[in-house]
Amino acid sequence: MSDFAVSAIKHPFGVGGRWDAVACEGASIQQIVDSVPDEFFSFTPRENMVALVNSQPVPRSMWPHVKPRVNGKLPVHVSIVPMVQGGGGDEGGKSIVAAVASIAILALTAFAAVS
């Protein structure tokens, strides 16, 4: 079995820290999320996190069943990031900002996994 990188971002805008670890092939997304220390979720509760495998979101209902596999051709990276939510109002301007911030977080996580 092979290992792969796991990282979690504490705050939607990358403020407040990052948790990096290594998981063993065969671990489910649920097991990986459960392995993140509880104090890491002081800003964003665990239930408001999104799990991504190589930048692809994994539906929460599939977390117990999805087990990332390392095949040697493509590096595997699991990211656990906060959902950006709330706001918006009548004008919808905040929704655009939230979408751009989410994309920036995903790109930053993917870039950090490669470097």
Accessible surface in RSA format (square Angstrom, percent):
REM  Atomic radii and reference values for relative SASA: ProtOr
REM  Chains: A
REM  Algorithm: Lee & Richards
REM  Probe-radius: 1.40
REM  Slices: 20
REM RES _ NUM      All-atoms   Total-Side   Main-Chain    Non-polar    All polar
REM                ABS   REL    ABS   REL    ABS   REL    ABS   REL    ABS   REL
RES MET A   1   194.54 100.7 113.37  75.0  81.17 193.3 105.41  89.6  89.13 118.1
RES SER A   2    47.19  39.9  41.43  55.3   5.76  13.3  14.29  30.4  32.90  46.1
RES ASP A   3    86.73  60.8  64.31  64.0  22.43  53.0  15.60  36.7  71.14  70.9
RES PHE A   4     9.62   4.8   1.47   0.9   8.15  21.2   9.62   5.8   0.00   0.0
RES ALA A   5    43.98  40.4  39.43  60.8   4.55  10.4  39.96  56.3   4.02  10.6
RES VAL A   6     3.67   2.4   2.33   2.1   1.34   3.2   2.33   2.0   1.34   3.6
RES SER A   7     0.60   0.5   0.28   0.4   0.32   0.7   0.19   0.4   0.41   0.6
RES ALA A   8     0.16   0.2   0.00   0.0   0.16   0.4   0.16   0.2   0.00   0.0
RES ILE A   9     6.26   3.6   6.26   4.7   0.00   0.0   6.26   4.5   0.00   0.0
RES LYS A  10    51.12  24.9  49.83  30.6   1.29   3.1   9.21   8.3  41.91  44.6
RES HIS A  11    37.01  20.2  37.01  25.7   0.00   0.0  20.91  21.5  16.10  18.7
RES PRO A  12    16.44  12.0  16.44  15.0   0.00   0.0  16.44  13.6   0.00   0.0
RES PHE A  13   118.29  59.2  93.83  58.1  24.46  63.6  98.13  59.5  20.16  57.7
RES GLY A  14    35.94  44.3   0.00   N/A  35.94  44.3   9.71  26.6  26.23  58.8
RES VAL A  15    99.57  65.5  93.63  84.8   5.94  14.3  98.65  85.7   0.92   2.5
RES GLY A  16    52.44  64.7   0.00   N/A  52.44  64.7  32.68  89.7  19.77  44.3
RES GLY A  17    38.78  47.8   0.00   N/A  38.78  47.8  33.14  90.9   5.64  12.6
RES ARG A  18    94.14  39.5  61.87  31.5  32.27  76.8  42.99  58.8  51.14  31.0
RES TRP A  19    54.45  21.8  52.03  25.2   2.42   5.7  40.44  21.6  14.01  22.7
RES ASP A  20    89.62  62.8  63.11  62.8  26.51  62.7  34.28  80.7  55.35  55.2
RES ALA A  21    34.52  31.7  19.41  29.9  15.11  34.4  30.35  42.7   4.16  11.0
RES VAL A  22   104.57  68.8  74.39  67.3  30.18  72.7  74.47  64.7  30.10  81.6
RES ALA A  23    14.45  13.3   8.34  12.9   6.10  13.9  14.45  20.3   0.00   0.0
RES CYS A  24    77.41  58.6  74.55  83.1   2.86   6.7  19.64  49.8  57.77  62.3
RES GLU A  25    31.71  18.2  28.75  21.8   2.96   7.1   8.86  17.1  22.85  18.7
RES GLY A  26    31.60  39.0   0.00   N/A  31.60  39.0  20.06  55.0  11.55  25.9
RES ALA A  27    23.43  21.5  18.28  28.2   5.15  11.7  21.67  30.5   1.76   4.7
RES SER A  28     5.36   4.5   5.36   7.2   0.00   0.0   2.23   4.8   3.13   4.4
RES ILE A  29     0.00   0.0   0.00   0.0   0.00   0.0   0.00   0.0   0.00   0.0
RES GLN A  30    56.53  31.6  56.53  41.3   0.00   0.0  22.88  48.7  33.65  25.5
RES GLN A  31   107.37  60.0  99.00  72.4   8.37  19.9  38.02  80.9  69.35  52.6
RES ILE A  32     4.63   2.6   2.45   1.8   2.19   5.3   4.63   3.3   0.00   0.0
RES VAL A  33     0.42   0.3   0.42   0.4   0.00   0.0   0.42   0.4   0.00   0.0
RES ASP A  34    82.22  57.6  60.41  60.1  21.81  51.6  26.25  61.8  55.97  55.8
RES SER A  35    68.11  57.6  41.69  55.6  26.42  60.9  45.90  97.7  22.22  31.1
RES VAL A  36     1.86   1.2   0.00   0.0   1.86   4.5   0.00   0.0   1.86   5.0
RES PRO A  37    47.38  34.5  36.24  33.0  11.15  40.5  47.38  39.1   0.00   0.0
RES ASP A  38   109.81  76.9  97.04  96.6  12.77  30.2  34.58  81.4  75.23  75.0
RES GLU A  39   130.40  74.9 118.77  89.9  11.64  27.7  71.71 138.7  58.70  47.9
RES PHE A  40    17.89   8.9  15.12   9.4   2.76   7.2  17.00  10.3   0.88   2.5
RES PHE A  41    21.29  10.6   9.77   6.1  11.52  30.0  10.34   6.3  10.95  31.3
RES SER A  42    90.30  76.3  48.76  65.1  41.54  95.7  48.35 103.0  41.94  58.8
RES PHE A  43   112.14  56.1  88.17  54.6  23.97  62.4  92.95  56.4  19.19  54.9
RES THR A  44    10.05   7.2   8.78   8.9   1.28   3.0   7.47  10.0   2.59   3.9
RES PRO A  45    55.96  40.8  52.16  47.5   3.80  13.8  55.96  46.2   0.00   0.0
RES ARG A  46    54.46  22.9  52.51  26.8   1.95   4.6  35.70  48.8  18.76  11.4
RES GLU A  47   113.69  65.3 104.64  79.2   9.06  21.6  53.73 103.9  59.96  49.0
RES ASN A  48    38.51  26.6  38.51  37.2   0.00   0.0   0.35   0.8  38.17  36.9
RES MET A  49     2.63   1.4   0.82   0.5   1.81   4.3   0.82   0.7   1.81   2.4
RES VAL A  50    38.75  25.5  36.60  33.1   2.15   5.2  38.75  33.7   0.00   0.0
RES ALA A  51     0.09   0.1   0.00   0.0   0.09   0.2   0.00   0.0   0.09   0.2
RES LEU A  52     4.93   2.7   4.93   3.5   0.00   0.0   4.93   3.5   0.00   0.0
RES VAL A  53    29.00  19.1  26.95  24.4   2.05   4.9  26.95  23.4   2.05   5.6
RES ASN A  54    50.14  34.6  31.89  30.8  18.25  43.9  29.27  70.4  20.87  20.2
RES SER A  55    46.16  39.0  33.98  45.3  12.18  28.1  25.30  53.9  20.86  29.2
RES GLN A  56   120.51  67.4 120.50  88.1   0.01   0.0  44.38  94.5  76.13  57.7
RES PRO A  57    91.58  66.7  75.16  68.5  16.42  59.7  75.16  62.1  16.42 102.1
RES VAL A  58    17.10  11.3  10.62   9.6   6.48  15.6  11.69  10.2   5.41  14.7
RES PRO A  59    85.21  62.1  72.60  66.2  12.60  45.8  84.90  70.1   0.31   1.9
RES ARG A  60   102.41  43.0  91.14  46.5  11.27  26.8  65.44  89.4  36.97  22.4
RES SER A  61    88.14  74.5  63.81  85.2  24.33  56.0  58.18 123.9  29.96  42.0
RES MET A  62    82.75  42.9  82.75  54.8   0.00   0.0  56.62  48.1  26.13  34.6
RES TRP A  63     4.89   2.0   4.89   2.4   0.00   0.0   4.89   2.6   0.00   0.0
RES PRO A  64    66.99  48.8  53.17  48.5  13.81  50.2  54.28  44.8  12.71  79.0
RES HIS A  65   124.87  68.2 101.10  70.3  23.78  60.8  63.37  65.3  61.50  71.6
RES VAL A  66    43.84  28.8  39.35  35.6   4.49  10.8  43.84  38.1   0.00   0.0
RES LYS A  67   109.88  53.6  95.26  58.4  14.62  34.8  40.87  36.8  69.01  73.5
RES PRO A  68     8.77   6.4   0.00   0.0   8.77  31.9   8.77   7.2   0.00   0.0
RES ARG A  69   187.66  78.8 170.51  86.9  17.15  40.8  54.95  75.1 132.71  80.4
RES VAL A  70    39.90  26.3  22.49  20.4  17.41  42.0  22.49  19.5  17.41  47.2
RES ASN A  71    99.69  68.7  68.94  66.6  30.75  74.0  35.01  84.3  64.68  62.5
RES GLY A  72    73.13  90.2   0.00   N/A  73.13  90.2  37.83 103.8  35.30  79.1
RES LYS A  73   186.83  91.1 150.46  92.3  36.36  86.6 101.20  91.1  85.62  91.2
RES LEU A  74   107.26  59.7 104.87  75.0   2.39   6.0 105.66  74.2   1.60   4.3
RES PRO A  75   107.59  78.4  92.60  84.4  14.99  54.5 102.85  84.9   4.75  29.5
RES VAL A  76    17.70  11.6   9.12   8.3   8.58  20.7   9.12   7.9   8.58  23.3
RES HIS A  77    17.69   9.7  17.37  12.1   0.32   0.8  11.77  12.1   5.92   6.9
RES VAL A  78     0.00   0.0   0.00   0.0   0.00   0.0   0.00   0.0   0.00   0.0
RES SER A  79     5.15   4.3   5.15   6.9   0.00   0.0   0.20   0.4   4.95   6.9
RES ILE A  80     0.01   0.0   0.00   0.0   0.01   0.0   0.00   0.0   0.01   0.0
RES VAL A  81     7.69   5.1   7.69   7.0   0.00   0.0   7.69   6.7   0.00   0.0
RES PRO A  82     5.68   4.1   0.09   0.1   5.59  20.3   0.09   0.1   5.59  34.7
RES MET A  83    75.16  38.9  65.99  43.7   9.17  21.8  35.25  30.0  39.90  52.9
RES VAL A  84    40.99  27.0  13.30  12.0  27.69  66.7  15.04  13.1  25.95  70.4
RES GLN A  85   113.96  63.7  80.36  58.7  33.59  80.0  41.86  89.1  72.10  54.7
RES GLY A  86    65.71  81.0   0.00   N/A  65.71  81.0  39.89 109.5  25.82  57.8
RES GLY A  87    64.88  80.0   0.00   N/A  64.88  80.0  24.85  68.2  40.03  89.7
RES GLY A  88    11.34  14.0   0.00   N/A  11.34  14.0   6.83  18.7   4.51  10.1
RES GLY A  89    70.61  87.1   0.00   N/A  70.61  87.1  43.08 118.2  27.53  61.7
RES ASP A  90   158.37 110.9 116.89 116.3  41.48  98.1  38.36  90.3 120.01 119.7
RES GLU A  91   171.38  98.4 134.55 101.8  36.82  87.7  55.42 107.2 115.96  94.7
RES GLY A  92    25.87  31.9   0.00   N/A  25.87  31.9  22.74  62.4   3.14   7.0
RES GLY A  93    37.62  46.4   0.00   N/A  37.62  46.4  34.68  95.2   2.94   6.6
RES LYS A  94   135.57  66.1 130.54  80.1   5.02  12.0  80.07  72.1  55.50  59.1
RES SER A  95    65.72  55.5  55.93  74.6   9.78  22.5  36.53  77.8  29.19  40.9
RES ILE A  96   119.25  67.9 116.74  87.0   2.51   6.1 119.23  85.9   0.02   0.0
RES VAL A  97    97.24  64.0  94.56  85.6   2.68   6.5  96.69  84.0   0.55   1.5
RES ALA A  98    21.14  19.4  19.08  29.4   2.07   4.7  21.14  29.8   0.00   0.0
RES ALA A  99    52.09  47.9  43.61  67.3   8.49  19.3  51.36  72.3   0.73   1.9
RES VAL A 100    94.04  61.9  93.02  84.2   1.02   2.4  93.45  81.2   0.59   1.6
RES ALA A 101    12.57  11.6   5.84   9.0   6.73  15.3  12.03  16.9   0.54   1.4
RES SER A 102    37.18  31.4  34.89  46.6   2.29   5.3  26.34  56.1  10.84  15.2
RES ILE A 103   115.91  66.0 115.56  86.1   0.35   0.8 115.64  83.3   0.27   0.7
RES ALA A 104    58.15  53.5  46.85  72.3  11.30  25.7  54.44  76.7   3.71   9.8
RES ILE A 105    11.87   6.8  11.02   8.2   0.85   2.1  11.87   8.5   0.00   0.0
RES LEU A 106    54.37  30.3  52.88  37.8   1.49   3.7  53.37  37.5   1.00   2.7
RES ALA A 107    59.65  54.8  47.67  73.6  11.97  27.2  55.97  78.8   3.68   9.7
RES LEU A 108    96.41  53.7  91.66  65.6   4.75  11.9  95.85  67.3   0.56   1.5
RES THR A 109     2.81   2.0   2.81   2.8   0.00   0.0   2.81   3.8   0.00   0.0
RES ALA A 110    38.00  34.9  31.40  48.5   6.60  15.0  37.17  52.3   0.83   2.2
RES PHE A 111   140.06  70.1 134.71  83.4   5.35  13.9 139.61  84.6   0.44   1.3
RES ALA A 112    31.26  28.7  17.22  26.6  14.04  31.9  19.48  27.4  11.78  31.2
RES ALA A 113    38.41  35.3   8.32  12.8  30.09  68.4  13.04  18.4  25.37  67.2
RES VAL A 114   129.49  85.2  99.23  89.8  30.26  72.9 105.28  91.5  24.21  65.7
RES SER A 115   105.75  89.4  43.57  58.1  62.18 143.2  67.41 143.6  38.33  53.7
END  Absolute sums over single chains surface
CHAIN  1 A     6854.1       5199.7       1654.4       4329.8       2524.3
END  Absolute sums over all chains
TOTAL          6854.1       5199.7       1654.4       4329.8       2524.3
